[in-house]
Amino acid sequence: MSFRARLTLLYTGFFALALLLLGCGTYFSVRQALYAGVQRDLWAATEQVRRIFNAGGLEPIRTPTGELRLFLRGQFIQIFNNPNLVAQIFKPDGELLDSTPNLGGRSLPLPDEALRLGRDDVFTGYSLVREVDDMRVETLITPLVLQGNDQVVGYLQISRPLRDVDQTLGILLWILVGGGAIALLIAAGGAALLAGRVLRPIDQVTRTAQSIVHADDLAQRVPVPPHQDELHRLTVTINDLLGRLEGLFNAQRRFVADVSHELRTPLAAMRGNLEVLDRGGLNNPELAAEAVTDMRLETARLIRMVNDLLLLAQSDARVQLRCEPVELDTLMLEVYRELRPLAKGMTLRIGAEDQVTVSGDRDRLKQALLNLGVNALQYTPQGGYVTLGLEQRDGYALLTVADTGLGIADEDLPHIFERFYRADRSRSRHSGGAGLGLSIVKRVADAHGGYATVASIPGRGSTFAIWLPLPEHPALGEPEHALEAPVAEPVNV
């Protein structure tokens, strides 16, 4: 069953339940009001007949045996004339004395329960009188008591036929059932129509998604409805998701292409050296040593690239890092000592050096700082300066690596931390970089709850920074003050 059909049935079912409750409430409310009106009529008639007889219609007579009996003067009850009500007077033994003429000579029998009524008791009830066309009547029976005497000398029975009440309730029932059925059919048709119109944008989303799957084109987008409603938010969210998927697929294609390109270069170099050795290079010790050295360097380059890719894959998989106290000043000194042999013709120095301890993975932080240092040395010309710094700023531990190299163009700054991105590809390839070092720096900073930033002025140099939150500030937002222009300016030493 389609969602549209289920939605229509669900809406129709709820509407039917509401109609049923409303119909039952209306029917029983009207029924209660009609029967309450009947009771008011019976009591009003009873009081009226009592006033008539008290005015002289009844006279007690004592028999020779001393028994007090009721004497009805003439046809006094005929004064009461109400076509919808029947009044009857009965003796204490249940014998009928007189009744109103609208009975047509017939009588409504007195129930046996009424003969046991006391002076203050009242009997009311319904009965089906088959003698009068199977008519339902409601009866109110009250005892007749003489003033100044507690003896019951008779009974007054006021009856009201319920034919009009039954007819009214029957008509109401047919109206409720027939009207409810018509309303239910209209509601079902309207629900189906509305469900179709409401679900039309979803069908459009589905068709767009299917066309994207069949055409393998993530550049398509779902048309956004003009109204600011739930469907508008849904389509905007789907378009954002498509945009993110498009970026991820493009990044994956670019990543595969870049990895293939980077792997092809060292493998081609190793294959060339093997061919040299195969063509007689083994007989020439100098040529063989040179080929083995080149292959060793290319192998080391492959190993570094594979390790970097593994680290990025672990970062993408959210592999949990170690969390231990790390003295960043000691870590920076270790990185400084390891970078000094690489600083040939350049000045490597330490700038600001605060004593700062953070919680994190020491090996990963050291690798990130080494990547920044190696990157700065590669892009700094002879006679330039590379400065390592450590300070506290805005609740963060700030590790900086500044150089006086070529700098980075403004159009390259937004992409500098992307994988395999190189602002100067020919220079990077000559120096052996694969464009993964800065991406690793950013992932390490993000994994520690921090940030990686860069500031650069073309022709003057660049400053890379790793912002790490201090333990007493575990939940910080973006750094309040961004890193400014390069801080590693040439000085005389």
C-alpha positions as CSV (number, residue, x, y, z in Angstrom):
1,M,0.0,0.0,0.0
2,S,1.3,3.4,-0.9
3,F,2.1,6.1,1.6
4,R,-0.6,8.3,0.0
5,A,-3.2,5.5,0.6
6,R,-2.1,4.9,4.2
7,L,-2.2,8.7,4.9
8,T,-5.7,8.9,3.4
9,L,-7.0,5.9,5.4
10,L,-5.4,7.2,8.6
11,Y,-6.9,10.7,8.1
12,T,-10.3,9.2,7.2
13,G,-10.2,6.9,10.2
14,F,-9.5,9.7,12.6
15,F,-12.2,11.8,11.0
16,A,-14.7,8.9,11.4
17,L,-13.8,8.5,15.0
18,A,-14.3,12.2,15.6
19,L,-17.7,12.0,13.8
20,L,-18.7,9.0,15.9
21,L,-17.9,10.7,19.1
22,L,-19.6,13.9,18.0
23,G,-22.6,12.0,16.8
24,C,-23.0,10.0,20.0
25,G,-22.5,13.1,22.1
26,T,-25.1,15.0,20.1
27,Y,-27.6,12.2,20.1
28,F,-27.4,11.5,23.8
29,S,-27.5,15.2,24.7
30,V,-30.6,15.8,22.6
31,R,-32.2,12.6,24.1
32,Q,-31.4,13.8,27.6
33,A,-32.9,17.2,26.9
34,L,-36.1,15.7,25.4
35,Y,-36.7,13.4,28.3
36,A,-35.9,16.2,30.8
37,G,-38.6,18.2,29.0
38,V,-41.0,15.3,29.4
39,Q,-40.4,15.2,33.1
40,R,-41.0,19.0,33.4
41,D,-44.3,18.6,31.6
42,L,-45.4,15.7,33.9
43,W,-44.6,17.7,37.0
44,A,-46.3,20.8,35.8
45,A,-49.4,18.8,34.9
46,T,-49.3,17.1,38.3
47,E,-49.2,20.4,40.1
48,Q,-52.0,21.8,37.9
49,V,-54.3,18.8,38.5
50,R,-53.6,18.9,42.3
51,R,-54.6,22.6,42.3
52,I,-57.8,21.7,40.5
53,F,-58.8,19.0,42.9
54,N,-57.8,21.0,46.0
55,A,-60.1,23.7,44.8
56,G,-63.1,21.5,45.3
57,G,-62.8,18.5,42.9
58,L,-62.3,16.0,45.7
59,E,-64.4,15.2,48.7
60,P,-63.7,12.5,51.3
61,I,-66.6,10.3,52.5
62,R,-66.5,8.1,55.5
63,T,-68.3,4.8,55.2
64,P,-70.4,3.2,58.0
65,T,-67.4,1.0,58.8
66,G,-65.4,4.2,59.4
67,E,-63.3,3.9,56.2
68,L,-62.4,7.1,54.5
69,R,-63.0,7.1,50.8
70,L,-62.5,9.6,47.9
71,F,-65.4,11.1,46.2
72,L,-65.0,12.7,42.9
73,R,-67.5,15.5,42.2
74,G,-69.0,15.2,38.8
75,Q,-66.6,15.3,35.9
76,F,-64.2,17.8,37.6
77,I,-61.1,16.2,36.0
78,Q,-62.4,17.2,32.6
79,I,-61.3,20.8,33.4
80,F,-57.8,19.6,32.8
81,N,-57.4,19.7,29.0
82,N,-54.0,19.1,27.5
83,P,-53.9,17.0,24.3
84,N,-50.3,15.7,25.0
85,L,-51.0,14.6,28.6
86,V,-53.4,12.0,30.2
87,A,-54.6,12.4,33.7
88,Q,-56.2,9.6,35.7
89,I,-57.5,9.2,39.3
90,F,-57.4,5.9,41.0
91,K,-58.8,4.6,44.3
92,P,-56.5,3.3,46.9
93,D,-57.2,-0.3,45.7
94,G,-56.3,0.7,42.1
95,E,-59.8,1.1,40.7
96,L,-60.1,3.9,38.1
97,L,-62.3,6.7,39.2
98,D,-62.0,9.1,36.2
99,S,-59.7,10.1,33.4
100,T,-59.3,12.9,30.8
101,P,-61.3,12.4,27.6
102,N,-58.2,12.2,25.3
103,L,-57.9,8.5,26.2
104,G,-61.0,7.8,24.2
105,G,-62.5,5.5,26.8
106,R,-59.4,3.5,27.2
107,S,-57.3,3.3,30.3
108,L,-53.6,3.2,31.2
109,P,-53.4,0.6,34.0
110,L,-51.9,1.6,37.3
111,P,-48.6,-0.3,38.0
112,D,-48.6,-2.6,41.0
113,E,-45.7,-0.7,42.5
114,A,-47.8,2.4,42.8
115,L,-50.1,0.8,45.3
116,R,-47.3,0.7,47.8
117,L,-46.5,4.4,47.7
118,G,-46.4,6.4,50.9
119,R,-47.7,9.9,51.2
120,D,-44.4,11.4,50.2
121,D,-43.3,8.9,47.6
122,V,-43.3,9.4,43.8
123,F,-43.3,6.8,41.1
124,T,-42.0,7.5,37.6
125,G,-41.3,5.1,34.8
126,Y,-41.8,4.0,31.2
127,S,-44.2,1.5,29.9
128,L,-45.3,0.1,26.5
129,V,-49.1,0.3,26.3
130,R,-50.2,-2.2,23.7
131,E,-53.9,-1.3,24.2
132,V,-53.1,2.1,22.7
133,D,-51.4,1.3,19.4
134,D,-48.3,-0.1,21.1
135,M,-47.5,3.4,22.3
136,R,-44.6,4.2,24.7
137,V,-45.6,6.5,27.6
138,E,-43.8,8.0,30.5
139,T,-45.8,8.1,33.7
140,L,-45.6,10.1,36.9
141,I,-47.7,8.8,39.9
142,T,-48.2,10.7,43.1
143,P,-50.5,9.7,46.1
144,L,-53.4,11.9,47.0
145,V,-53.5,12.9,50.6
146,L,-56.3,14.9,52.3
147,Q,-55.2,18.1,54.1
148,G,-54.8,17.4,57.8
149,N,-54.8,13.7,57.3
150,D,-51.9,11.4,56.4
151,Q,-54.1,8.8,54.9
152,V,-53.7,8.1,51.2
153,V,-57.1,8.3,49.6
154,G,-56.1,7.8,46.0
155,Y,-53.5,8.1,43.3
156,L,-53.0,10.7,40.5
157,Q,-51.3,9.3,37.4
158,I,-50.1,11.7,34.7
159,S,-48.9,10.1,31.5
160,R,-47.3,11.5,28.4
161,P,-47.0,9.6,25.1
162,L,-43.4,9.5,23.8
163,R,-44.3,9.2,20.1
164,D,-43.0,12.7,19.2
165,V,-39.8,12.1,21.3
166,D,-39.2,8.8,19.5
167,Q,-39.9,10.4,16.1
168,T,-37.5,13.3,16.9
169,L,-34.8,10.9,18.0
170,G,-35.3,8.7,15.0
171,I,-35.0,11.7,12.6
172,L,-31.9,12.9,14.5
173,L,-30.3,9.4,14.2
174,W,-30.9,9.3,10.5
175,I,-29.5,12.8,10.0
176,L,-26.4,11.9,12.0
177,V,-25.8,8.6,10.2
178,G,-26.6,9.8,6.7
179,G,-24.8,13.1,7.2
180,G,-21.8,11.4,8.8
181,A,-21.6,9.0,5.9
182,I,-21.7,11.8,3.4
183,A,-19.1,13.8,5.4
184,L,-16.9,10.8,5.6
185,L,-17.0,10.3,1.8
186,I,-16.2,13.9,1.3
187,A,-13.4,13.8,3.9
188,A,-11.9,10.7,2.2
189,G,-11.9,12.3,-1.2
190,G,-10.4,15.5,0.2
191,A,-7.8,13.6,2.1
192,A,-6.7,11.7,-1.0
193,L,-6.5,15.0,-3.0
194,L,-4.6,16.8,-0.3
195,A,-2.3,13.9,0.3
196,G,-1.5,13.9,-3.4
197,R,-0.8,17.6,-3.5
198,V,1.3,17.4,-0.3
199,L,3.3,14.4,-1.4
200,R,3.9,15.9,-4.9
201,P,7.1,17.7,-3.8
202,I,8.3,14.4,-2.2
203,D,7.7,12.6,-5.5
204,Q,9.7,15.3,-7.2
205,V,12.5,14.7,-4.7
206,T,12.3,11.0,-5.4
207,R,12.5,11.5,-9.2
208,T,15.4,13.8,-8.8
209,A,17.2,11.4,-6.6
210,Q,16.5,8.6,-9.1
211,S,17.8,10.7,-12.0
212,I,20.9,11.4,-10.0
213,V,21.5,7.7,-9.3
214,H,20.9,6.8,-13.0
215,A,22.9,9.6,-14.4
216,D,25.6,9.6,-11.8
217,D,25.4,13.4,-11.6
218,L,25.5,14.9,-8.1
219,A,25.5,18.4,-9.5
220,Q,21.7,18.2,-9.8
221,R,19.6,19.8,-7.1
222,V,16.0,19.4,-6.0
223,P,13.8,22.5,-6.8
224,V,13.1,24.4,-3.5
225,P,9.4,25.1,-2.8
226,P,8.6,28.8,-2.4
227,H,6.8,28.4,1.0
228,Q,8.8,28.3,4.2
229,D,7.4,25.0,5.5
230,E,8.6,21.5,6.4
231,L,9.0,20.6,2.7
232,H,11.1,23.6,2.1
233,R,13.4,22.6,5.0
234,L,13.5,19.0,3.7
235,T,14.5,20.1,0.2
236,V,17.1,22.5,1.5
237,T,18.5,19.7,3.7
238,I,18.6,17.3,0.8
239,N,20.3,19.8,-1.4
240,D,22.9,20.4,1.3
241,L,23.3,16.7,1.6
242,L,23.8,16.4,-2.2
243,G,26.3,19.2,-2.1
244,R,28.2,17.5,0.6
245,L,28.1,14.2,-1.2
246,E,29.2,15.9,-4.4
247,G,32.2,17.4,-2.5
248,L,33.0,14.0,-1.0
249,F,32.9,12.1,-4.3
250,N,34.9,14.8,-6.0
251,A,37.4,14.7,-3.2
252,Q,37.5,10.9,-3.4
253,R,38.2,11.1,-7.2
254,R,40.8,13.7,-6.7
255,F,42.3,11.7,-3.9
256,V,42.5,8.5,-5.9
257,A,44.0,10.4,-8.9
258,D,46.5,12.2,-6.7
259,V,47.6,9.0,-4.9
260,S,48.0,7.2,-8.2
261,H,50.0,10.1,-9.5
262,E,52.2,10.3,-6.4
263,L,52.8,6.6,-6.4
264,R,53.6,6.5,-10.1
265,T,56.6,8.8,-9.8
266,P,58.7,6.8,-7.2
267,L,57.6,3.5,-8.8
268,A,58.7,4.7,-12.2
269,A,62.0,5.9,-10.8
270,M,62.6,2.5,-9.1
271,R,61.7,0.7,-12.3
272,G,64.2,2.8,-14.2
273,N,66.9,2.0,-11.7
274,L,66.1,-1.7,-12.0
275,E,66.3,-1.6,-15.8
276,V,69.7,0.1,-15.4
277,L,70.9,-2.7,-13.1
278,D,69.5,-5.3,-15.5
279,R,71.4,-3.8,-18.4
280,G,74.7,-4.2,-16.8
281,G,74.7,-1.7,-14.1
282,L,75.6,-4.5,-11.6
283,N,79.0,-4.7,-13.3
284,N,79.6,-1.0,-12.6
285,P,80.0,-0.5,-8.8
286,E,79.5,3.2,-9.0
287,L,76.4,3.0,-11.2
288,A,75.0,0.1,-9.0
289,A,75.5,2.1,-5.8
290,E,73.8,5.2,-7.3
291,A,70.8,3.1,-8.4
292,V,70.5,1.4,-5.0
293,T,70.7,4.8,-3.3
294,D,68.0,6.2,-5.5
295,M,65.7,3.2,-4.9
296,R,66.3,3.5,-1.2
297,L,65.3,7.1,-1.3
298,E,62.2,6.4,-3.3
299,T,61.3,3.5,-1.0
300,A,61.6,5.8,2.0
301,R,59.4,8.3,0.2
302,L,56.8,5.6,-0.4
303,I,56.9,4.5,3.2
304,R,56.3,8.1,4.4
305,M,53.4,8.5,2.0
306,V,51.8,5.3,3.1
307,N,52.2,6.2,6.7
308,D,50.7,9.6,6.1
309,L,47.8,8.1,4.3
310,L,47.3,5.6,7.1
311,L,47.2,8.4,9.6
312,L,44.7,10.3,7.6
313,A,42.5,7.2,7.2
314,Q,42.6,6.7,11.0
315,S,41.6,10.3,11.5
316,D,38.7,9.8,9.1
317,A,37.7,6.7,11.0
318,R,37.7,8.6,14.3
319,V,40.4,6.4,15.9
320,Q,40.7,7.3,19.5
321,L,44.0,9.1,20.3
322,R,46.0,8.7,23.5
323,C,45.3,11.3,26.1
324,E,48.2,12.1,28.4
325,P,49.9,15.2,29.7
326,V,52.3,16.6,27.1
327,E,54.9,19.3,27.9
328,L,54.9,21.3,24.8
329,D,58.1,23.2,25.6
330,T,60.0,19.9,25.8
331,L,58.3,18.7,22.7
332,M,59.3,21.8,20.8
333,L,63.0,21.4,21.8
334,E,63.0,17.8,20.5
335,V,61.5,19.0,17.2
336,Y,64.1,21.8,17.1
337,R,67.0,19.3,17.5
338,E,65.6,17.0,14.8
339,L,65.2,19.8,12.3
340,R,68.6,21.4,12.8
341,P,70.4,18.9,10.4
342,L,67.9,19.8,7.7
343,A,68.4,23.6,8.1
344,K,71.3,23.8,5.6
345,G,72.0,27.4,4.7
346,M,69.1,28.6,6.8
347,T,68.7,29.8,10.4
348,L,66.5,27.7,12.6
349,R,65.7,29.3,16.0
350,I,63.3,29.3,18.9
351,G,61.2,32.4,19.6
352,A,58.7,32.6,22.5
353,E,59.0,29.6,24.8
354,D,56.3,29.4,27.5
355,Q,56.0,26.4,29.7
356,V,52.7,24.8,28.7
357,T,51.2,21.4,29.3
358,V,48.2,20.0,27.5
359,S,46.4,16.7,27.3
360,G,46.8,14.8,24.1
361,D,48.8,12.3,22.0
362,R,52.5,13.2,22.1
363,D,53.5,11.3,19.0
364,R,50.8,12.9,16.9
365,L,51.6,16.4,18.1
366,K,55.3,15.9,17.5
367,Q,54.5,14.6,13.9
368,A,52.3,17.7,13.2
369,L,55.0,20.1,14.5
370,L,57.7,18.3,12.5
371,N,55.5,18.5,9.4
372,L,55.2,22.3,9.8
373,G,59.0,22.6,10.4
374,V,59.9,20.5,7.3
375,N,57.4,22.4,5.2
376,A,58.9,25.8,6.3
377,L,62.4,24.6,5.6
378,Q,61.4,23.4,2.1
379,Y,59.9,26.8,1.2
380,T,62.5,29.0,2.8
381,P,65.4,30.1,0.5
382,Q,69.1,30.1,1.6
383,G,69.8,32.7,4.2
384,G,66.2,32.7,5.5
385,Y,64.9,32.2,9.0
386,V,62.5,29.6,10.5
387,T,61.3,30.2,14.0
388,L,59.6,27.8,16.4
389,G,57.4,29.4,19.1
390,L,55.2,28.4,22.0
391,E,52.9,30.7,24.0
392,Q,49.5,30.9,25.8
393,R,46.8,33.0,24.2
394,D,43.0,33.2,24.8
395,G,42.9,29.9,26.7
396,Y,44.9,28.0,24.0
397,A,48.4,26.7,23.8
398,L,49.8,28.2,20.6
399,L,52.5,26.4,18.6
400,T,53.8,28.5,15.7
401,V,56.3,27.8,12.9
402,A,57.2,31.0,11.0
403,D,59.4,31.4,8.0
404,T,60.7,34.1,5.7
405,G,60.1,32.1,2.6
406,L,58.1,32.9,-0.5
407,G,54.7,33.1,1.2
408,I,51.4,31.8,0.0
409,A,49.1,33.6,-2.5
410,D,45.7,34.7,-1.3
411,E,43.8,32.3,-3.6
412,D,45.7,29.3,-2.2
413,L,45.2,30.0,1.5
414,P,41.7,28.5,1.7
415,H,43.0,25.2,0.2
416,I,46.4,24.9,1.9
417,F,45.2,22.2,4.3
418,E,43.5,20.0,1.7
419,R,45.1,16.7,0.8
420,F,47.6,16.7,-2.1
421,Y,47.1,20.4,-2.6
422,R,50.2,22.2,-3.5
423,A,50.5,25.9,-4.3
424,D,53.7,25.3,-6.3
425,R,53.5,21.8,-7.7
426,S,56.8,21.8,-9.5
427,R,58.6,23.0,-6.4
428,S,56.9,20.6,-4.2
429,R,57.7,17.7,-6.4
430,H,61.3,18.7,-6.6
431,S,61.5,18.7,-2.9
432,G,59.7,15.4,-2.6
433,G,56.5,16.5,-0.9
434,A,53.2,14.8,-1.6
435,G,50.9,17.5,-0.2
436,L,49.8,15.5,2.8
437,G,51.8,17.1,5.6
438,L,49.6,20.2,6.2
439,S,46.5,18.0,5.9
440,I,47.9,15.8,8.7
441,V,48.5,19.0,10.8
442,K,44.9,20.0,10.5
443,R,43.6,16.6,11.4
444,V,45.8,16.3,14.5
445,A,44.7,19.8,15.6
446,D,41.1,18.9,15.1
447,A,41.4,15.6,16.9
448,H,42.7,17.5,20.0
449,G,39.8,19.9,19.9
450,G,41.9,22.7,18.5
451,Y,42.5,24.4,15.2
452,A,45.2,24.9,12.5
453,T,45.6,28.3,11.0
454,V,47.9,30.1,8.6
455,A,48.8,33.7,7.9
456,S,51.0,34.7,5.0
457,I,52.3,37.6,3.0
458,P,53.6,36.8,-0.4
459,G,57.3,37.6,-0.6
460,R,57.7,37.9,3.2
461,G,56.9,34.5,4.6
462,S,54.2,32.5,6.3
463,T,53.3,31.6,9.9
464,F,51.5,28.3,10.6
465,A,49.9,27.8,14.0
466,I,48.4,24.9,16.0
467,W,45.9,26.0,18.6
468,L,45.4,23.5,21.4
469,P,42.9,24.1,24.3
470,L,44.4,24.2,27.7
471,P,43.1,21.7,30.3
472,E,41.4,24.5,32.3
473,H,39.5,25.5,29.2
474,P,38.1,22.2,27.8
475,A,35.3,23.7,25.7
476,L,36.4,26.7,23.7
477,G,35.2,28.1,20.4
478,E,37.2,29.8,17.7
479,P,40.3,31.7,19.0
480,E,39.3,35.2,19.9
481,H,42.3,36.8,18.1
482,A,43.3,35.4,14.7
483,L,47.0,34.9,13.9
484,E,48.3,38.0,12.3
485,A,51.2,38.7,9.8
486,P,54.3,36.5,9.8
487,V,56.4,36.9,13.0
488,A,59.7,35.5,11.7
489,E,61.4,38.6,10.4
490,P,65.1,38.6,9.5
491,V,67.3,39.9,12.3
492,N,71.0,40.3,12.7
493,V,72.6,37.6,14.8
